Amino acid sequence: MTNAAQFWDRIARSYARRPVQNAEAYRETLDATRAHLSPHDKVLEIGCGTGSTALILAEHVAQITATDISAEMIAIANEKSAPENVRFLQAGAEAKVEGDTPLDAVLAFNTLHILDDPEAVIGRVFQALKPGGVFISKSACLRDMNIFIRVMIRAMQMVGKAPAVSSFTSPELHAMFTRTGFEIVESRTFAGAGKLPFIVARRPA
Ligand SMILES: C[S@@+](CC[C@H](N)C(=O)[O-])C[C@H]1O[C@@H](n2cnc3c(N)ncnc32)[C@H](O)[C@@H]1O
């Protein structure tokens, strides 16, 4: 088991109890995501956590497979009542989800910055998408955050209260998408979440 899986397994139950930190930004994220989805879409979510977002978006798509590296997160997701077009699977973002490609859309919320190699995962997502398909993400750009937050994260990591993170700026994150071959069709931030760009990247048709 990876260190990331161990960390998220350990905190999964307390993560599930935590209220959404910025409800307004979450609502805006869902609205902006729905605008890019359609009822015939086959969708993959990576780093789905306890599955709440997949369950909310399910009625807008044909099928959504939501994956997470943490078995405990997936166990919590599976405890929720889900419609037939949703399935939860334990899988790292680095793994290929058999039988699901090509996809219309891939989602990754609050996840790219906790991957060891976000650009490699962006590349895998590109390959898994249909031409014209979209990768919709929202990620923390830790290198844009102030020094106090970064020191606090470091201190929390030292006592096992924060996961390993990949630190990048917003321009560096955008460059990862464009180097991979994506075109950025939307990039914005939401209320009180200025350092977490919401990015819609399209695989050219
Ligand atoms: C900050 S939580 C975000 C969960 C959810 N997307 C949300 O917005 O509430 C990050 C999630 O990514 C998962 N994760 C961490 N490393 C991962 C990896 N390499 N592959 C897939 N999921 C991973 C964790 O288990 C955790 O559930």
The ligand as a Tripos MOL2 file, in Angstrom:
@<TRIPOS>MOLECULE
LIG
   27    29     1     0     0
SMALL
NO_CHARGES

@<TRIPOS>ATOM
      1 C1         -8.4990   16.3570   -0.7880 C.3       1 LIG1
      2 S1         -9.3180   14.8300   -1.1200 S.3       1 LIG1
      3 C2        -10.5100   15.3630   -2.3180 C.3       1 LIG1
      4 C3        -11.6910   14.4550   -2.3890 C.3       1 LIG1
      5 C4        -12.8120   14.9600   -3.2890 C.3       1 LIG1
      6 N1        -12.4100   15.0090   -4.6880 N.3       1 LIG1
      7 C5        -13.2670   16.3060   -2.8070 C.2       1 LIG1
      8 O1        -13.1480   17.2960   -3.5490 O.co2     1 LIG1
      9 O2        -13.7760   16.3750   -1.6700 O.co2     1 LIG1
     10 C6         -8.1620   13.9970   -2.1500 C.3       1 LIG1
     11 C7         -8.5750   12.5940   -2.5030 C.3       1 LIG1
     12 O3         -7.6130   12.0680   -3.4260 O.3       1 LIG1
     13 C8         -7.3230   10.7270   -3.0920 C.3       1 LIG1
     14 N2         -5.9860   10.3960   -3.6170 N.ar      1 LIG1
     15 C9         -4.7770   10.7240   -3.1090 C.ar      1 LIG1
     16 N3         -3.7900   10.2540   -3.8970 N.ar      1 LIG1
     17 C10        -4.4000    9.6430   -4.9320 C.ar      1 LIG1
     18 C11        -3.9280    8.9400   -6.0800 C.ar      1 LIG1
     19 N4         -2.6330    8.8050   -6.3300 N.pl3     1 LIG1
     20 N5         -4.8390    8.4170   -6.9310 N.ar      1 LIG1
     21 C12        -6.1850    8.5450   -6.6810 C.ar      1 LIG1
     22 N6         -6.6850    9.1700   -5.6060 N.ar      1 LIG1
     23 C13        -5.8030    9.7230   -4.7510 C.ar      1 LIG1
     24 C14        -7.4240   10.6830   -1.5890 C.3       1 LIG1
     25 O4         -7.6510    9.3900   -1.1080 O.3       1 LIG1
     26 C15        -8.5780   11.6430   -1.3220 C.3       1 LIG1
     27 O5         -9.8090   10.9750   -1.2750 O.3       1 LIG1
@<TRIPOS>BOND
     1     1     2 1
     2     2     3 1
     3     2    10 1
     4     3     4 1
     5     4     5 1
     6     5     6 1
     7     5     7 1
     8     7     8 2
     9     7     9 1
    10    10    11 1
    11    11    12 1
    12    11    26 1
    13    12    13 1
    14    13    14 1
    15    13    24 1
    16    14    15 ar
    17    14    23 ar
    18    15    16 ar
    19    16    17 ar
    20    17    18 ar
    21    17    23 ar
    22    18    19 1
    23    18    20 ar
    24    20    21 ar
    25    21    22 ar
    26    22    23 ar
    27    24    25 1
    28    24    26 1
    29    26    27 1
@<TRIPOS>SUBSTRUCTURE
     1 LIG1         1 GROUP 0 **** ****
